[in-house]
């Protein structure tokens, strides 16, 4: 594919996940991240903020495309591998966002963009369940916080997530607790 490839729709994203042998449980996680991302994106659009909903959808659905290959190989940085896979598929913009769903690299002063929404939405989902940030970071610490260095990185990530949450919700007329209500409507 070339870099002018159209952003895939939901069916195309699911086909890419299958092409790259993504297990069903990871696909369900990606779909739930999209549900959170869609809710936030549509809410921000209603407040006259620019969100490219097609780019957001593809980025949410494909954010963990590199996870299973990393599990199989024992490699780290599934975000970086995901970006590489998506670049090979000709989806450079999606890859740029996917590469930031673990560690956000965009400028702090930049307006809320698709990468912020994907980063945050992913932090609100464990497996295929919407959870609070506190529960998500307890899970992350229990799962990945085996060393002091890893726990320190998770504390930094938690603060960054809180900062992104604040930036997103200062543009909205409701708070983060509304996301938890999504799981009862999906």
C-alpha positions in Angstrom: 0.0 0.0 0.0 1.1 3.6 -0.5 0.9 6.5 1.9 -2.2 7.8 0.2 -4.3 4.8 1.3 -7.6 5.8 2.6 -8.2 5.3 6.3 -9.9 2.0 6.7 -13.4 1.7 8.2 -14.3 -0.6 11.0 -14.5 -3.6 8.7 -11.1 -2.8 7.2 -9.5 -2.3 10.6 -10.9 -5.7 11.8 -9.5 -7.3 8.6 -6.0 -5.8 9.4 -6.2 -7.1 12.9 -7.0 -10.6 11.6 -4.3 -10.3 9.0 -1.8 -9.7 11.8 -3.2 -12.7 13.8 -4.7 -10.5 16.6 -6.6 -12.8 19.1 -10.3 -12.1 19.7 -9.7 -10.9 23.3 -7.4 -8.1 22.1 -9.8 -7.2 19.3 -12.6 -6.9 21.9 -10.3 -4.6 23.9 -9.7 -2.5 20.8 -13.4 -2.3 20.1 -14.1 -1.1 23.7 -11.4 1.5 23.4 -13.1 2.7 20.2 -16.4 2.9 22.1 -14.8 5.2 24.7 -12.9 7.1 22.0 -16.1 7.6 19.9 -18.0 8.9 22.9 -15.2 11.4 23.7 -14.6 12.3 20.1 -18.3 13.0 19.3 -18.6 14.9 22.6 -15.6 17.1 21.7 -17.0 17.7 18.1 -20.3 18.8 19.7 -18.2 21.4 21.6 -16.8 22.6 18.2 -13.3 21.0 18.7 -11.8 19.4 15.6 -11.6 15.6 15.8 -11.0 13.5 12.7 -13.5 10.7 13.7 -12.3 8.4 10.8 -8.7 8.7 12.0 -9.8 8.3 15.6 -11.8 5.1 14.8 -8.9 3.5 13.0 -6.4 4.5 15.6 -8.6 3.1 18.5 -9.3 -0.1 16.6 -5.7 -0.7 15.6 -3.9 0.6 18.7 -2.9 -2.9 19.8 -2.1 -4.4 16.4 1.5 -4.9 17.6 0.6 -6.5 20.9 0.3 -10.2 19.9 3.5 -10.3 17.8 5.3 -8.8 20.9 3.7 -11.5 23.2 4.9 -14.2 20.8 8.4 -12.9 20.4 8.9 -11.6 24.0 9.7 -8.2 22.6 8.6 -5.0 24.3 7.2 -1.8 22.9 4.1 -3.1 21.1 3.3 0.6 20.4 6.4 0.9 18.3 5.8 -2.4 16.5 2.2 -1.3 15.9 3.5 1.9 14.2 5.9 -0.2 12.1 3.1 -2.6 11.0 0.8 0.3 10.1 3.5 2.1 8.2 4.0 -1.0 6.1 0.3 -1.0 5.5 0.5 2.6 4.3 -1.3 4.0 7.3 1.3 6.6 8.4 -1.1 8.9 10.3 -2.7 6.0 12.1 0.7 4.6 13.0 1.8 8.0 14.4 -1.1 7.9 16.8 -0.8 4.2 17.7 2.9 4.8 18.5 1.7 7.2 21.3 -1.0 5.1 23.0 1.5 4.0 25.7 3.8 7.0 26.0 2.3 10.3 24.7 4.9 12.3 22.8 2.8 15.1 21.5 3.4 18.6 22.8 1.7 19.4 26.1 0.5 22.8 24.9 -1.1 21.3 21.7 -4.9 21.2 21.6 -6.5 17.9 22.3 -6.0 15.6 19.3 -6.8 12.1 18.3 -3.6 10.8 20.0 -4.7 12.2 23.3 -8.1 10.5 23.0 -6.6 7.1 22.1 -4.1 7.4 24.9 -6.8 8.2 27.4 -9.4 5.8 26.1 -7.0 2.9 26.3 -6.3 3.8 30.0 -10.0 3.5 30.7 -10.3 -0.1 29.5 -9.1 -3.3 31.1 -9.6 -6.2 28.6 -13.1 -5.3 27.4 -14.4 -3.5 30.5 -14.6 0.2 31.1 -12.9 1.0 34.5 -11.8 4.0 36.5 -8.2 5.3 36.1 -7.5 4.2 39.6 -8.5 0.6 38.8 -6.6 0.7 35.5 -3.4 1.8 37.2 -3.8 -0.8 40.0 -4.1 -3.4 37.2 -1.1 -2.0 35.4 1.0 -1.9 38.5 0.0 -5.5 39.5 0.7 -6.7 36.0 3.8 -4.7 34.9 5.1 -3.1 38.0 7.5 -5.8 39.0 10.5 -3.5 39.5 10.9 -0.1 41.2 11.8 1.4 37.8 8.6 0.0 36.2 6.5 1.3 39.1 8.1 4.7 38.7 7.3 4.8 35.0 3.7 3.8 35.8 3.4 6.7 38.2 4.6 9.1 35.6 2.2 7.6 33.1 -0.7 7.9 35.6 0.1 11.6 36.2 0.3 12.1 32.4 -3.1 10.4 32.0 -4.6 12.6 34.7 -3.3 15.6 32.9 -4.8 14.4 29.6 -8.1 13.7 31.3 -8.1 17.2 32.7 -7.4 18.7 29.3 -10.1 16.7 27.6 -12.8 17.3 30.2 -12.2 21.0 30.5 -13.7 21.2 27.0 -16.8 19.2 28.0 -19.9 19.8 30.1 -19.6 16.5 32.0 -16.9 14.7 33.9 -14.9 11.5 33.5 -17.4 9.5 35.5 -19.8 9.6 32.5 -17.5 7.1 30.7 -18.2 4.5 33.3 -21.9 4.7 32.3 -21.1 3.7 28.8 -20.6 0.0 29.8 -24.3 -0.1 30.7 -25.4 1.3 27.4 -23.2 -0.8 25.1 
